[in-house]
């Protein structure tokens, strides 16, 4: 189970020791991925130049390194300014498949802590249906909230 506060504390220590944003975004992905065997793909997309660009990830290689706002689960989360938890991706019309094995997906937006401006998102896929619980979402929001302070 992901401990968002614990991961945020470790990231804070690394930041205090001089780690920069790219390294911290990588460390966040590593920390999240290591916390659950049900997290089969974990990545960060950043909103740059009006589109989502894949910053770093752990999991099956993907060709979806750029996603337009409004497309797929990732782009819809930005367009609708909300986190999205999809229990069964096969039920979606606008799903962009990274892996044929994926059954559920969650996107949690990374926001500026003061303005709420969206800077990117955490994107997780699982090969299990309905893998992401309210607790997963709550802990991921803590990590995303911490990452929002890096922009
Ligand atoms: N499934 C996402 C695309 C990103 S991959 O999962 C890594 C979507 O529908 O936006």
Backbone and ligand atoms as CSV (ligand in chain L), in Angstrom:
chain,resi,resn,atom,element,x,y,z
A,1,UNK,N,N,0.841,-1.206,0.000
A,1,UNK,CA,C,0.000,0.000,0.000
A,1,UNK,C,C,0.873,1.253,0.000
A,2,UNK,N,N,0.549,2.148,-0.870
A,2,UNK,CA,C,1.319,3.390,-0.954
A,2,UNK,C,C,1.103,4.246,0.288
A,3,UNK,N,N,2.211,4.740,0.844
A,3,UNK,CA,C,2.165,5.700,1.950
A,3,UNK,C,C,2.583,7.050,1.362
A,4,UNK,N,N,1.590,7.840,0.962
A,4,UNK,CA,C,1.875,9.097,0.272
A,4,UNK,C,C,2.672,10.065,1.125
A,5,UNK,N,N,2.325,10.159,2.405
A,5,UNK,CA,C,3.037,11.097,3.292
A,5,UNK,C,C,4.484,10.662,3.488
A,6,UNK,N,N,4.668,9.346,3.633
A,6,UNK,CA,C,6.028,8.828,3.803
A,6,UNK,C,C,6.875,9.097,2.569
A,7,UNK,N,N,6.267,8.862,1.390
A,7,UNK,CA,C,7.012,9.121,0.155
A,7,UNK,C,C,7.303,10.615,0.022
A,8,UNK,N,N,6.322,11.448,0.341
A,8,UNK,CA,C,6.544,12.898,0.255
A,8,UNK,C,C,7.673,13.326,1.204
A,9,UNK,N,N,7.727,12.713,2.378
A,9,UNK,CA,C,8.790,13.057,3.334
A,9,UNK,C,C,10.162,12.669,2.772
A,10,UNK,N,N,10.228,11.490,2.139
A,10,UNK,CA,C,11.511,11.062,1.544
A,10,UNK,C,C,11.908,11.997,0.400
A,11,UNK,N,N,10.913,12.409,-0.385
A,11,UNK,CA,C,11.195,13.333,-1.490
A,11,UNK,C,C,11.672,14.679,-0.940
A,12,UNK,N,N,11.074,15.112,0.153
A,12,UNK,CA,C,11.490,16.384,0.767
A,12,UNK,C,C,12.942,16.318,1.220
A,13,UNK,N,N,13.311,15.169,1.780
A,13,UNK,CA,C,14.705,15.000,2.214
A,13,UNK,C,C,15.646,15.101,1.024
A,14,UNK,N,N,15.248,14.451,-0.074
A,14,UNK,CA,C,16.116,14.495,-1.268
A,14,UNK,C,C,16.185,15.898,-1.841
A,15,UNK,N,N,15.063,16.599,-1.777
A,15,UNK,CA,C,15.061,17.977,-2.290
A,15,UNK,C,C,15.984,18.849,-1.437
A,16,UNK,N,N,15.896,18.658,-0.116
A,16,UNK,CA,C,16.742,19.442,0.793
A,16,UNK,C,C,18.216,19.138,0.547
A,17,UNK,N,N,18.494,17.907,0.077
A,17,UNK,CA,C,19.882,17.516,-0.199
A,17,UNK,C,C,20.330,17.967,-1.586
A,18,UNK,N,N,19.455,18.647,-2.327
A,18,UNK,CA,C,19.868,19.231,-3.600
A,18,UNK,C,C,19.297,18.594,-4.848
A,19,UNK,N,N,18.459,17.563,-4.692
A,19,UNK,CA,C,17.892,16.909,-5.884
A,19,UNK,C,C,16.996,17.889,-6.644
A,20,UNK,N,N,17.068,17.840,-7.962
A,20,UNK,CA,C,16.270,18.759,-8.776
A,20,UNK,C,C,14.988,18.084,-9.265
A,21,UNK,N,N,14.162,18.872,-9.947
A,21,UNK,CA,C,12.819,18.415,-10.281
A,21,UNK,C,C,12.797,17.104,-11.061
A,22,UNK,N,N,13.650,16.982,-12.081
A,22,UNK,CA,C,13.630,15.755,-12.893
A,22,UNK,C,C,13.914,14.517,-12.037
A,23,UNK,N,N,14.899,14.650,-11.162
A,23,UNK,CA,C,15.268,13.515,-10.306
A,23,UNK,C,C,14.142,13.204,-9.325
A,24,UNK,N,N,13.471,14.238,-8.844
A,24,UNK,CA,C,12.389,14.026,-7.879
A,24,UNK,C,C,11.170,13.401,-8.546
A,25,UNK,N,N,10.898,13.800,-9.792
A,25,UNK,CA,C,9.789,13.180,-10.531
A,25,UNK,C,C,10.091,11.698,-10.771
A,26,UNK,N,N,11.346,11.385,-11.026
A,26,UNK,CA,C,11.738,9.982,-11.200
A,26,UNK,C,C,11.616,9.225,-9.874
A,27,UNK,N,N,12.083,9.837,-8.820
A,27,UNK,CA,C,12.031,9.180,-7.506
A,27,UNK,C,C,10.577,8.939,-7.086
A,28,UNK,N,N,9.686,9.848,-7.447
A,28,UNK,CA,C,8.269,9.665,-7.113
A,28,UNK,C,C,7.715,8.445,-7.842
A,29,UNK,N,N,8.027,8.324,-9.124
A,29,UNK,CA,C,7.558,7.160,-9.903
A,29,UNK,C,C,8.117,5.870,-9.304
A,30,UNK,N,N,9.393,5.881,-8.948
A,30,UNK,CA,C,10.011,4.682,-8.364
A,30,UNK,C,C,9.347,4.319,-7.036
A,31,UNK,N,N,9.107,5.326,-6.218
A,31,UNK,CA,C,8.512,5.077,-4.903
A,31,UNK,C,C,7.093,4.548,-5.019
A,32,UNK,N,N,6.327,5.106,-5.955
A,32,UNK,CA,C,4.955,4.633,-6.146
A,32,UNK,C,C,4.967,3.201,-6.671
A,33,UNK,N,N,5.781,2.967,-7.684
A,33,UNK,CA,C,5.806,1.645,-8.337
A,33,UNK,C,C,6.195,0.548,-7.355
A,34,UNK,N,N,7.114,0.870,-6.465
A,34,UNK,CA,C,7.607,-0.138,-5.514
A,34,UNK,C,C,6.589,-0.459,-4.417
A,35,UNK,N,N,5.538,0.360,-4.309
A,35,UNK,CA,C,4.642,0.227,-3.156
A,35,UNK,C,C,3.524,-0.804,-3.357
A,36,UNK,N,N,3.284,-1.225,-4.593
A,36,UNK,CA,C,2.186,-2.181,-4.809
A,36,UNK,C,C,2.462,-3.064,-6.009
A,37,UNK,N,N,2.196,-4.350,-5.865
A,37,UNK,CA,C,2.402,-5.243,-7.008
A,37,UNK,C,C,1.284,-5.102,-8.032
A,38,UNK,N,N,0.236,-4.363,-7.690
A,38,UNK,CA,C,-0.862,-4.151,-8.637
A,38,UNK,C,C,-0.648,-2.939,-9.537
A,39,UNK,N,N,0.412,-2.191,-9.281
A,39,UNK,CA,C,0.724,-1.046,-10.136
A,39,UNK,C,C,1.636,-1.559,-11.264
A,40,UNK,N,N,1.065,-1.843,-12.422
A,40,UNK,CA,C,1.854,-2.460,-13.494
A,40,UNK,C,C,2.542,-1.437,-14.394
A,41,UNK,N,N,2.031,-0.223,-14.402
A,41,UNK,CA,C,2.675,0.841,-15.187
A,41,UNK,C,C,2.477,2.125,-14.383
A,42,UNK,N,N,3.569,2.836,-14.136
A,42,UNK,CA,C,3.498,4.094,-13.373
A,42,UNK,C,C,4.294,5.143,-14.118
A,43,UNK,N,N,3.661,6.265,-14.400
A,43,UNK,CA,C,4.379,7.313,-15.115
A,43,UNK,C,C,3.920,8.705,-14.733
A,44,UNK,N,N,4.725,9.676,-15.149
A,44,UNK,CA,C,4.382,11.092,-15.000
A,44,UNK,C,C,4.327,11.713,-16.390
A,45,UNK,N,N,3.219,12.357,-16.690
A,45,UNK,CA,C,3.129,13.215,-17.875
A,45,UNK,C,C,3.131,14.666,-17.406
A,46,UNK,N,N,3.845,15.516,-18.131
A,46,UNK,CA,C,3.822,16.952,-17.833
A,46,UNK,C,C,3.084,17.685,-18.942
A,47,UNK,N,N,2.385,18.737,-18.562
A,47,UNK,CA,C,1.654,19.551,-19.531
A,47,UNK,C,C,2.614,20.619,-20.040
A,48,UNK,N,N,3.029,20.447,-21.277
A,48,UNK,CA,C,4.017,21.350,-21.880
A,48,UNK,C,C,3.581,21.671,-23.298
A,49,UNK,N,N,3.614,22.943,-23.635
A,49,UNK,CA,C,3.251,23.337,-24.989
A,49,UNK,C,C,1.836,22.921,-25.348
A,50,UNK,N,N,0.943,22.877,-24.361
A,50,UNK,CA,C,-0.453,22.562,-24.631
A,50,UNK,C,C,-0.743,21.091,-24.837
A,51,UNK,N,N,0.225,20.211,-24.563
A,51,UNK,CA,C,-0.019,18.767,-24.657
A,51,UNK,C,C,0.681,18.060,-23.509
A,52,UNK,N,N,0.273,16.822,-23.274
A,52,UNK,CA,C,0.917,16.010,-22.240
A,52,UNK,C,C,2.140,15.323,-22.835
A,53,UNK,N,N,3.260,15.459,-22.145
A,53,UNK,CA,C,4.491,14.793,-22.604
A,53,UNK,C,C,4.973,13.862,-21.502
A,54,UNK,N,N,5.318,12.652,-21.894
A,54,UNK,CA,C,5.753,11.646,-20.919
A,54,UNK,C,C,7.118,12.047,-20.366
A,55,UNK,N,N,7.179,12.208,-19.047
A,55,UNK,CA,C,8.448,12.596,-18.412
A,55,UNK,C,C,9.273,11.366,-18.058
A,56,UNK,N,N,8.680,10.438,-17.302
A,56,UNK,CA,C,9.376,9.180,-16.999
A,56,UNK,C,C,8.350,8.150,-16.549
A,57,UNK,N,N,8.729,6.872,-16.668
A,57,UNK,CA,C,7.783,5.821,-16.311
A,57,UNK,C,C,8.518,4.534,-15.985
A,58,UNK,N,N,7.794,3.625,-15.341
A,58,UNK,CA,C,8.260,2.255,-15.129
A,58,UNK,C,C,7.145,1.348,-15.637
A,59,UNK,N,N,7.483,0.399,-16.483
A,59,UNK,CA,C,6.489,-0.515,-17.034
A,59,UNK,C,C,6.771,-0.755,-18.490
A,60,UNK,N,N,5.798,-1.374,-19.138
A,60,UNK,CA,C,5.939,-1.710,-20.551
A,60,UNK,C,C,6.198,-0.445,-21.378
A,61,UNK,N,N,7.069,-0.569,-22.343
A,61,UNK,CA,C,7.376,0.591,-23.193
A,61,UNK,C,C,6.110,1.066,-23.906
A,62,UNK,N,N,5.974,2.380,-24.051
A,62,UNK,CA,C,4.784,2.920,-24.708
A,62,UNK,C,C,5.189,3.890,-25.819
A,63,UNK,N,N,4.356,3.888,-26.865
A,63,UNK,CA,C,4.587,4.874,-27.932
A,63,UNK,C,C,3.835,6.171,-27.650
A,64,UNK,N,N,3.024,6.169,-26.570
A,64,UNK,CA,C,2.201,7.353,-26.279
A,64,UNK,C,C,2.975,8.336,-25.397
A,65,UNK,N,N,4.002,8.910,-26.000
A,65,UNK,CA,C,4.845,9.845,-25.260
A,65,UNK,C,C,4.277,11.261,-25.312
A,66,UNK,N,N,3.319,11.495,-26.204
A,66,UNK,CA,C,2.642,12.791,-26.279
A,66,UNK,C,C,1.156,12.529,-26.425
A,67,UNK,N,N,0.358,13.171,-25.616
A,67,UNK,CA,C,-1.100,12.985,-25.660
A,67,UNK,C,C,-1.757,14.363,-25.682
A,68,UNK,N,N,-2.635,14.568,-26.638
A,68,UNK,CA,C,-3.324,15.854,-26.749
A,68,UNK,C,C,-4.362,15.995,-25.638
A,69,UNK,N,N,-4.515,17.215,-25.155
A,69,UNK,CA,C,-5.555,17.498,-24.160
A,69,UNK,C,C,-6.908,17.100,-24.765
A,70,UNK,N,N,-7.692,16.349,-23.992
A,70,UNK,CA,C,-8.998,15.893,-24.478
A,70,UNK,C,C,-8.977,14.474,-25.008
A,71,UNK,N,N,-7.770,13.928,-25.240
A,71,UNK,CA,C,-7.671,12.564,-25.779
A,71,UNK,C,C,-7.351,11.566,-24.662
A,72,UNK,N,N,-7.964,10.396,-24.762
A,72,UNK,CA,C,-7.681,9.331,-23.806
A,72,UNK,C,C,-8.086,9.724,-22.388
A,73,UNK,N,N,-7.749,8.847,-21.457
A,73,UNK,CA,C,-8.046,9.139,-20.051
A,73,UNK,C,C,-7.176,10.309,-19.592
A,74,UNK,N,N,-5.914,10.277,-20.018
A,74,UNK,CA,C,-4.959,11.305,-19.580
A,74,UNK,C,C,-5.383,12.694,-20.042
A,75,UNK,N,N,-5.692,12.812,-21.325
A,75,UNK,CA,C,-6.061,14.115,-21.872
A,75,UNK,C,C,-7.423,14.590,-21.393
A,76,UNK,N,N,-8.315,13.637,-21.105
A,76,UNK,CA,C,-9.640,13.990,-20.585
A,76,UNK,C,C,-9.526,14.557,-19.170
A,77,UNK,N,N,-8.627,13.979,-18.371
A,77,UNK,CA,C,-8.445,14.484,-17.002
A,77,UNK,C,C,-8.056,15.964,-17.027
A,78,UNK,N,N,-7.182,16.321,-17.957
A,78,UNK,CA,C,-6.764,17.732,-18.071
A,78,UNK,C,C,-7.914,18.577,-18.602
A,79,UNK,N,N,-8.571,18.102,-19.664
A,79,UNK,CA,C,-9.645,18.886,-20.281
A,79,UNK,C,C,-10.777,19.145,-19.293
A,80,UNK,N,N,-11.030,18.156,-18.435
A,80,UNK,CA,C,-12.147,18.285,-17.484
A,80,UNK,C,C,-11.672,18.690,-16.095
A,81,UNK,N,N,-10.361,18.917,-15.961
A,81,UNK,CA,C,-9.777,19.435,-14.719
A,81,UNK,C,C,-10.161,18.578,-13.504
A,82,UNK,N,N,-10.005,17.245,-13.679
A,82,UNK,CA,C,-10.368,16.344,-12.575
A,82,UNK,C,C,-9.565,15.053,-12.653
A,83,UNK,N,N,-9.421,14.427,-11.496
A,83,UNK,CA,C,-8.800,13.104,-11.440
A,83,UNK,C,C,-9.794,12.081,-11.976
A,84,UNK,N,N,-9.266,11.003,-12.568
A,84,UNK,CA,C,-10.154,9.992,-13.147
A,84,UNK,C,C,-9.677,8.600,-12.731
A,85,UNK,N,N,-10.606,7.812,-12.207
A,85,UNK,CA,C,-10.340,6.430,-11.821
A,85,UNK,C,C,-11.244,5.541,-12.682
A,86,UNK,N,N,-10.626,4.734,-13.530
A,86,UNK,CA,C,-11.398,3.906,-14.470
A,86,UNK,C,C,-11.293,2.440,-14.054
A,87,UNK,N,N,-12.382,1.843,-13.532
A,87,UNK,CA,C,-12.299,0.447,-13.077
A,87,UNK,C,C,-12.109,-0.558,-14.203
A,88,UNK,N,N,-12.656,-0.235,-15.394
A,88,UNK,CA,C,-12.504,-1.167,-16.521
A,88,UNK,C,C,-12.329,-0.347,-17.798
A,89,UNK,N,N,-11.101,-0.311,-18.291
A,89,UNK,CA,C,-10.814,0.537,-19.455
A,89,UNK,C,C,-11.535,0.051,-20.715
A,90,UNK,N,N,-11.975,-1.220,-20.694
A,90,UNK,CA,C,-12.662,-1.749,-21.882
A,90,UNK,C,C,-14.028,-1.094,-22.084
A,91,UNK,N,N,-14.517,-0.404,-21.042
A,91,UNK,CA,C,-15.827,0.253,-21.141
A,91,UNK,C,C,-15.721,1.641,-21.775
A,92,UNK,N,N,-14.497,2.105,-22.024
A,92,UNK,CA,C,-14.320,3.477,-22.533
A,92,UNK,C,C,-14.235,3.517,-24.058
A,93,UNK,N,N,-14.765,4.610,-24.636
A,93,UNK,CA,C,-14.661,4.813,-26.085
A,93,UNK,C,C,-13.340,5.464,-26.463
A,94,UNK,N,N,-12.864,6.340,-25.579
A,94,UNK,CA,C,-11.718,7.172,-25.968
A,94,UNK,C,C,-10.425,6.738,-25.281
A,95,UNK,N,N,-10.360,5.467,-24.898
A,95,UNK,CA,C,-9.175,4.959,-24.201
A,95,UNK,C,C,-8.003,4.791,-25.179
A,96,UNK,N,N,-6.822,5.220,-24.741
A,96,UNK,CA,C,-5.603,5.009,-25.537
A,96,UNK,C,C,-4.846,3.855,-24.880
A,97,UNK,N,N,-4.774,2.738,-25.544
A,97,UNK,CA,C,-4.161,1.552,-24.931
A,97,UNK,C,C,-2.643,1.609,-25.009
A,98,UNK,N,N,-2.002,1.494,-23.840
A,98,UNK,CA,C,-0.545,1.371,-23.815
A,98,UNK,C,C,-0.164,-0.102,-23.795
A,99,UNK,N,N,-1.005,-0.909,-23.162
A,99,UNK,CA,C,-0.750,-2.342,-23.082
A,99,UNK,C,C,-2.069,-3.075,-23.235
A,100,UNK,N,N,-2.054,-4.177,-23.954
A,100,UNK,CA,C,-3.273,-4.971,-24.138
A,100,UNK,C,C,-3.702,-5.614,-22.829
A,101,UNK,N,N,-2.796,-5.667,-21.843
A,101,UNK,CA,C,-3.109,-6.325,-20.567
A,101,UNK,C,C,-3.825,-5.398,-19.592
A,102,UNK,N,N,-3.778,-4.086,-19.849
A,102,UNK,CA,C,-4.329,-3.137,-18.875
A,102,UNK,C,C,-5.837,-3.302,-18.735
A,103,UNK,N,N,-6.296,-3.310,-17.462
A,103,UNK,CA,C,-7.733,-3.402,-17.185
A,103,UNK,C,C,-8.251,-2.162,-16.462
A,104,UNK,N,N,-7.414,-1.557,-15.598
A,104,UNK,CA,C,-7.874,-0.353,-14.892
A,104,UNK,C,C,-6.768,0.704,-14.905
A,105,UNK,N,N,-7.199,1.944,-14.705
A,105,UNK,CA,C,-6.255,3.062,-14.820
A,105,UNK,C,C,-6.711,4.188,-13.895
A,106,UNK,N,N,-5.734,4.912,-13.342
A,106,UNK,CA,C,-6.070,6.100,-12.553
A,106,UNK,C,C,-5.151,7.240,-12.958
A,107,UNK,N,N,-5.731,8.411,-13.073
A,107,UNK,CA,C,-4.971,9.628,-13.370
A,107,UNK,C,C,-5.230,10.630,-12.247
A,108,UNK,N,N,-4.158,11.110,-11.643
A,108,UNK,CA,C,-4.263,12.119,-10.575
A,108,UNK,C,C,-3.470,13.343,-11.018
A,109,UNK,N,N,-4.132,14.470,-11.066
A,109,UNK,CA,C,-3.497,15.684,-11.582
A,109,UNK,C,C,-2.469,16.252,-10.603
A,110,UNK,N,N,-1.387,16.771,-11.159
A,110,UNK,CA,C,-0.361,17.484,-10.385
A,110,UNK,C,C,-0.660,18.970,-10.546
A,111,UNK,N,N,-1.004,19.600,-9.430
A,111,UNK,CA,C,-1.439,21.002,-9.487
A,111,UNK,C,C,-0.522,21.909,-8.688
A,112,UNK,N,N,-0.460,23.144,-9.117
A,112,UNK,CA,C,0.207,24.159,-8.307
A,112,UNK,C,C,-0.558,24.267,-6.982
A,113,UNK,N,N,0.144,24.163,-5.842
A,113,UNK,CA,C,-0.559,24.153,-4.561
A,113,UNK,C,C,-1.297,25.457,-4.271
A,114,UNK,N,N,-0.846,26.550,-4.863
A,114,UNK,CA,C,-1.497,27.833,-4.563
A,114,UNK,C,C,-2.583,28.185,-5.562
A,115,UNK,N,N,-2.287,28.000,-6.850
A,115,UNK,CA,C,-3.241,28.448,-7.873
A,115,UNK,C,C,-4.136,27.326,-8.397
A,116,UNK,N,N,-3.723,26.089,-8.174
A,116,UNK,CA,C,-4.490,24.967,-8.715
A,116,UNK,C,C,-4.194,24.687,-10.178
A,117,UNK,N,N,-3.335,25.502,-10.789
A,117,UNK,CA,C,-2.956,25.295,-12.190
A,117,UNK,C,C,-2.402,23.884,-12.390
A,118,UNK,N,N,-2.840,23.221,-13.457
A,118,UNK,CA,C,-2.389,21.846,-13.713
A,118,UNK,C,C,-1.029,21.862,-14.420
A,119,UNK,N,N,-0.066,21.152,-13.822
A,119,UNK,CA,C,1.274,21.040,-14.416
A,119,UNK,C,C,1.505,19.675,-15.054
A,120,UNK,N,N,0.690,18.704,-14.698
A,120,UNK,CA,C,0.879,17.359,-15.240
A,120,UNK,C,C,0.025,16.374,-14.480
A,121,UNK,N,N,0.476,15.129,-14.490
A,121,UNK,CA,C,-0.345,14.092,-13.831
A,121,UNK,C,C,0.464,12.843,-13.535
A,122,UNK,N,N,0.014,12.133,-12.504
A,122,UNK,CA,C,0.456,10.761,-12.275
A,122,UNK,C,C,-0.514,9.872,-13.031
A,123,UNK,N,N,0.025,8.900,-13.757
A,123,UNK,CA,C,-0.823,7.961,-14.503
A,123,UNK,C,C,-0.412,6.553,-14.119
A,124,UNK,N,N,-1.351,5.759,-13.641
A,124,UNK,CA,C,-1.067,4.380,-13.252
A,124,UNK,C,C,-2.018,3.438,-13.977
A,125,UNK,N,N,-1.473,2.316,-14.436
A,125,UNK,CA,C,-2.268,1.255,-15.051
A,125,UNK,C,C,-2.105,-0.016,-14.222
A,126,UNK,N,N,-3.163,-0.822,-14.217
A,126,UNK,CA,C,-3.073,-2.138,-13.585
A,126,UNK,C,C,-3.661,-3.180,-14.516
A,127,UNK,N,N,-3.102,-4.384,-14.451
A,127,UNK,CA,C,-3.648,-5.492,-15.237
A,127,UNK,C,C,-4.898,-6.078,-14.562
A,128,UNK,N,N,-5.173,-5.626,-13.335
A,128,UNK,CA,C,-6.372,-6.084,-12.618
A,128,UNK,C,C,-7.514,-5.109,-12.822
A,129,UNK,N,N,-8.713,-5.632,-12.926
A,129,UNK,CA,C,-9.894,-4.759,-12.955
A,129,UNK,C,C,-10.048,-4.060,-11.613
A,130,UNK,N,N,-10.480,-2.810,-11.650
A,130,UNK,CA,C,-10.805,-2.048,-10.431
A,130,UNK,C,C,-9.693,-2.133,-9.384
A,131,UNK,N,N,-8.450,-2.000,-9.835
A,131,UNK,CA,C,-7.316,-2.152,-8.915
A,131,UNK,C,C,-7.159,-0.956,-7.984
A,132,UNK,N,N,-7.669,0.207,-8.395
A,132,UNK,CA,C,-7.359,1.435,-7.651
A,132,UNK,C,C,-8.510,1.796,-6.711
A,133,UNK,N,N,-8.210,1.721,-5.417
A,133,UNK,CA,C,-9.215,1.986,-4.380
A,133,UNK,C,C,-9.201,3.470,-4.006
A,134,UNK,N,N,-10.166,3.845,-3.156
A,134,UNK,CA,C,-10.185,5.218,-2.638
A,134,UNK,C,C,-8.904,5.518,-1.864
A,135,UNK,N,N,-8.355,4.496,-1.193
A,135,UNK,CA,C,-7.116,4.688,-0.436
A,135,UNK,C,C,-5.943,4.958,-1.389
A,136,UNK,N,N,-5.892,4.203,-2.495
A,136,UNK,CA,C,-4.842,4.472,-3.493
A,136,UNK,C,C,-4.952,5.917,-3.966
A,137,UNK,N,N,-6.179,6.317,-4.279
A,137,UNK,CA,C,-6.393,7.666,-4.809
A,137,UNK,C,C,-5.966,8.719,-3.782
A,138,UNK,N,N,-6.336,8.478,-2.520
A,138,UNK,CA,C,-5.989,9.445,-1.455
A,138,UNK,C,C,-4.469,9.565,-1.327
A,139,UNK,N,N,-3.771,8.450,-1.325
A,139,UNK,CA,C,-2.311,8.487,-1.156
A,139,UNK,C,C,-1.631,9.091,-2.391
A,140,UNK,N,N,-2.148,8.770,-3.573
A,140,UNK,CA,C,-1.584,9.351,-4.800
A,140,UNK,C,C,-1.776,10.867,-4.822
A,141,UNK,N,N,-2.899,11.326,-4.295
A,141,UNK,CA,C,-3.150,12.778,-4.246
A,141,UNK,C,C,-2.123,13.475,-3.345
A,142,UNK,N,N,-1.714,12.800,-2.279
A,142,UNK,CA,C,-0.697,13.387,-1.391
A,142,UNK,C,C,0.614,13.560,-2.154
A,143,UNK,N,N,0.991,12.520,-2.907
A,143,UNK,CA,C,2.251,12.603,-3.679
A,143,UNK,C,C,2.122,13.676,-4.771
A,144,UNK,N,N,0.978,13.673,-5.491
A,144,UNK,CA,C,0.779,14.659,-6.554
A,144,UNK,C,C,0.795,16.075,-5.984
A,145,UNK,N,N,0.215,16.224,-4.794
A,145,UNK,CA,C,0.206,17.539,-4.140
A,145,UNK,C,C,1.623,18.010,-3.835
A,146,UNK,N,N,2.437,17.076,-3.383
A,146,UNK,CA,C,3.835,17.436,-3.090
A,146,UNK,C,C,4.554,17.807,-4.389
A,147,UNK,N,N,4.360,17.017,-5.426
A,147,UNK,CA,C,5.045,17.293,-6.718
A,147,UNK,C,C,4.614,18.640,-7.290
A,148,UNK,N,N,3.364,19.038,-7.034
A,148,UNK,CA,C,2.880,20.322,-7.539
A,148,UNK,C,C,3.704,21.489,-7.027
A,149,UNK,N,N,4.340,21.311,-5.884
A,149,UNK,CA,C,5.175,22.371,-5.323
A,149,UNK,C,C,6.522,22.538,-6.016
A,150,UNK,N,N,6.811,21.677,-7.000
A,150,UNK,CA,C,8.104,21.739,-7.700
A,150,UNK,C,C,8.062,22.686,-8.912
A,151,UNK,N,N,6.866,23.209,-9.219
A,151,UNK,CA,C,6.741,23.987,-10.468
A,151,UNK,C,C,6.600,25.475,-10.185
L,1,LIG,N1,N,-4.228,4.955,-21.254
L,1,LIG,C1,C,-3.869,6.345,-21.331
L,1,LIG,C2,C,-2.640,6.552,-22.191
L,1,LIG,C3,C,-1.383,6.455,-21.448
L,1,LIG,S1,S,-0.887,4.854,-21.182
L,1,LIG,O1,O,-1.824,4.237,-20.213
L,1,LIG,C4,C,0.616,4.798,-20.558
L,1,LIG,C5,C,-5.024,7.162,-21.878
L,1,LIG,O2,O,-6.048,6.611,-22.264
L,1,LIG,O3,O,-4.898,8.392,-21.906
